[in-house]
Amino acid sequence: MDQIYENIQCNAARVNDEDVRLMLWDTAGQEEFDAITKAYYRGAQACVLVFSTTDRESFEAISSWREKVEMEVGDIPTVLVQNKIDLLDDTLIKTEEAEGLAKKLKLRFYRASVKEDLNVNEVFKYLAEKYLQRLKQQTAEDPVVHTSSNKIGVFNTSSGNQPNQNCSDLNGREVINLRPNKQRTKKNKIPFGSCRLL
Ligand SMILES: Nc1nc2c(ncn2[C@@H]2O[C@H](COP(=O)(O)OP(=O)(O)OP(=O)(O)O)[C@@H](O)[C@H]2O)c(=O)[nH]1
């Protein structure tokens, strides 16, 4: 990839009766863009670390990516994904290695194929669930700083004109847009102000 980030996509999921809108940022893997890509995943609320079945380097870069993300946004729901499992016959990563890495990093591990649409939704559903779980935990611990509604609006970019304005989804259900988190995470008391998945 020769861009800083490839694309931003929005996706919606219904998790435990909550509407969750996901905004996905696919960042550049190259180190020369590190300083810039950081700005894109700052404030992220969940992370997908993906390596390719046919790209050993992408596998070897995972630990370093985990560290970079942790340094920037702290401990957010994260999964490890091995993509392109439709090409398992040409794999450059042994099963034990991939599973070992997931274990070492204490991450849930998915094998997926974007091409064949295998396990893709599962990844995002899991992250949305984890996110909601943590949000509810936070709300219980510190109800003052969170909305009292049990509908969860998850999504925003920092550039919207009215970032806190709520809206309705296609089914007329209310979707609450939470304000983006401008604080840095280490001392962050409101870690779920916005949602961007990498
Ligand atoms: N066979 C197969 N090919 C895939 C799969 N997912 C993506 N690809 C192909 O892999 C290539 C790279 O896909 P990208 O989406 O650009 O992946 P990336 O991680 O951004 O890779 P870079 O562009 O190298 O940074 C494209 O040609 C895709 O069509 C998959 O699950 N199986």
The ligand as a Gaussian input file, in Angstrom:
#p B3LYP/6-31G(d) Opt

LIG

0 1
 N       -6.914000     -14.711000      -1.763000
 C       -7.244000     -13.671000      -1.003000
 N       -6.855000     -12.444000      -1.372000
 C       -7.189000     -11.404000      -0.582000
 C       -7.934000     -11.576000       0.617000
 N       -8.088000     -10.364000       1.204000
 C       -7.473000      -9.483000       0.394000
 N       -6.924000     -10.099000      -0.692000
 C       -6.158000      -9.510000      -1.773000
 O       -4.918000      -9.088000      -1.258000
 C       -4.489000      -7.896000      -1.892000
 C       -4.163000      -6.848000      -0.858000
 O       -5.336000      -6.451000      -0.250000
 P       -5.434000      -5.118000       0.564000
 O       -6.832000      -4.934000       1.022000
 O       -4.821000      -4.022000      -0.243000
 O       -4.568000      -5.487000       1.814000
 P       -3.553000      -4.624000       2.628000
 O       -3.383000      -5.237000       3.928000
 O       -3.990000      -3.192000       2.610000
 O       -2.256000      -4.874000       1.821000
 P       -1.267000      -3.807000       1.293000
 O       -2.069000      -3.108000       0.199000
 O       -0.122000      -4.621000       0.765000
 O       -0.926000      -2.943000       2.457000
 C       -5.614000      -7.505000      -2.847000
 O       -5.253000      -7.962000      -4.122000
 C       -6.807000      -8.272000      -2.332000
 O       -7.714000      -8.603000      -3.335000
 C       -8.330000     -12.905000       0.978000
 O       -8.955000     -13.180000       1.992000
 N       -7.942000     -13.909000       0.131000

